[in-house]
Amino acid sequence: MDRVLGIDVGTKRIGLAVSDPLGITAQPREIIVRDGQGSEWRRFVELVDELKPARVVIGLPFNMDGTEGEQAAAARLFAKTFSRKFPGVTVDFQDERLTTAATEKLLIDAGMRREKRRKSRDAIAAALILQTWLDAGKND
């Protein structure tokens, strides 16, 4: 099976995670800082070339009432751009409600200091998004 790339799209940072080759577990990979100039796409070219994912899973931030707001629209726009740049990679979405809160609780429970949490939060959120998708059996 091909690896799956998990993406947590933010306005300032993009968290990335990757599945193991069997598609069972998700591991945090890295955080890409957005510069407003689109330089994140150069890193995505490198990652897609290196990992050769057949699929990416992008977190879709629904509001608590199930509606989509500005952040969901931004995630969908990112997905549209990704699909255009990498037409051979399938794009899926995963509801990411409460992922940030779950990530923060996980890091606090692990005793991680605030500054260190900020530096790893987005990649861990991407791993939670991807793991939720994998656990749901959507990679079959």
Legacy VTK file of the C-alpha trace (Angstrom):
# vtk DataFile Version 3.0
C-alpha trace
ASCII
DATASET POLYDATA
POINTS 140 float
0.000 0.000 0.000
1.112 3.557 -0.643
1.664 6.028 2.149
-1.010 8.551 2.980
-0.155 12.141 3.845
-2.228 13.919 6.498
-2.506 17.707 6.353
-3.730 20.174 8.956
-4.139 23.450 7.045
-3.732 26.645 9.049
-3.339 30.255 8.092
0.203 30.467 9.500
1.350 26.844 9.622
0.570 23.560 7.888
0.972 20.419 9.974
1.965 17.227 8.191
1.774 13.579 9.130
2.451 10.408 7.192
1.154 6.870 7.469
3.334 3.827 7.741
3.629 1.821 4.475
0.799 -0.514 5.558
-1.603 2.345 6.303
-2.081 1.383 9.942
-0.504 4.206 11.934
0.061 7.919 11.449
3.187 9.716 12.608
3.728 13.477 12.855
6.102 14.544 10.090
6.771 18.295 10.144
5.340 21.780 10.135
5.560 24.094 7.156
5.443 27.794 8.013
3.432 29.779 5.473
5.124 32.948 4.262
2.255 34.388 2.239
4.260 33.909 -0.964
3.267 30.307 -1.662
6.662 28.838 -0.757
4.915 25.945 0.987
4.274 24.437 -2.449
8.002 23.955 -3.049
8.105 21.791 0.087
5.045 19.862 -1.063
6.763 19.122 -4.393
9.690 17.662 -2.435
7.430 15.653 -0.122
5.273 14.212 -2.895
8.431 13.281 -4.801
9.962 11.646 -1.713
6.916 9.895 -0.224
4.925 9.265 -3.416
1.583 9.287 -1.609
-1.402 8.001 -3.559
-3.680 10.023 -1.307
-3.743 12.984 1.071
-6.221 13.519 3.882
-6.939 17.146 4.677
-8.580 18.149 7.921
-11.902 19.885 7.349
-12.759 22.152 10.296
-16.524 22.023 10.667
-18.232 24.307 13.154
-19.669 22.554 16.200
-23.141 22.670 14.607
-21.846 20.793 11.548
-21.753 23.787 9.207
-18.697 24.927 7.323
-17.155 28.323 8.007
-14.189 30.331 6.767
-11.591 27.809 7.891
-13.367 24.996 6.037
-13.500 27.168 2.914
-9.747 27.775 3.256
-9.114 24.016 3.605
-11.214 23.329 0.493
-9.321 26.003 -1.460
-6.025 24.436 -0.338
-7.309 21.020 -1.476
-8.306 22.429 -4.862
-4.835 23.913 -5.338
-3.216 20.663 -4.180
-5.290 18.666 -6.680
-4.305 20.999 -9.480
-0.589 20.783 -8.626
-0.606 17.016 -7.974
-3.317 15.523 -10.200
-2.199 11.934 -9.519
-2.838 12.210 -5.770
-6.367 11.633 -4.481
-7.598 14.191 -1.941
-9.928 13.170 0.904
-11.280 15.196 3.808
-11.596 14.265 7.462
-13.703 16.093 10.024
-11.238 17.711 12.387
-13.601 19.131 15.011
-11.932 19.154 18.417
-8.597 17.964 16.990
-6.761 21.054 18.257
-8.231 20.654 21.736
-7.384 16.939 21.778
-3.845 17.691 20.630
-3.374 20.355 23.299
-4.660 18.016 26.031
-2.388 15.220 24.813
0.674 17.483 24.947
-0.226 18.933 28.343
-0.792 15.441 29.739
2.649 14.505 28.409
4.124 17.381 30.432
5.259 19.384 27.433
5.979 23.062 28.067
3.938 25.717 26.259
6.701 26.836 23.843
7.474 23.269 22.813
3.744 22.509 22.403
3.386 25.406 19.973
6.218 24.024 17.838
4.744 20.527 17.513
0.970 21.031 17.832
0.161 21.279 14.098
2.047 18.121 13.088
0.427 16.171 15.920
-3.002 17.504 14.891
-2.266 16.269 11.342
-1.393 12.851 12.778
-4.681 12.749 14.724
-6.611 13.706 11.585
-4.856 11.017 9.564
-5.161 8.369 12.296
-8.903 9.027 12.590
-9.226 8.549 8.835
-7.115 5.365 8.895
-9.074 3.941 11.843
-12.325 4.527 9.958
-11.034 2.170 7.257
-11.295 4.786 4.535
-8.037 3.657 2.945
-9.543 0.436 1.600
LINES 1 141
140 0 1 2 3 4 5 6 7 8 9 10 11 12 13 14 15 16 17 18 19 20 21 22 23 24 25 26 27 28 29 30 31 32 33 34 35 36 37 38 39 40 41 42 43 44 45 46 47 48 49 50 51 52 53 54 55 56 57 58 59 60 61 62 63 64 65 66 67 68 69 70 71 72 73 74 75 76 77 78 79 80 81 82 83 84 85 86 87 88 89 90 91 92 93 94 95 96 97 98 99 100 101 102 103 104 105 106 107 108 109 110 111 112 113 114 115 116 117 118 119 120 121 122 123 124 125 126 127 128 129 130 131 132 133 134 135 136 137 138 139
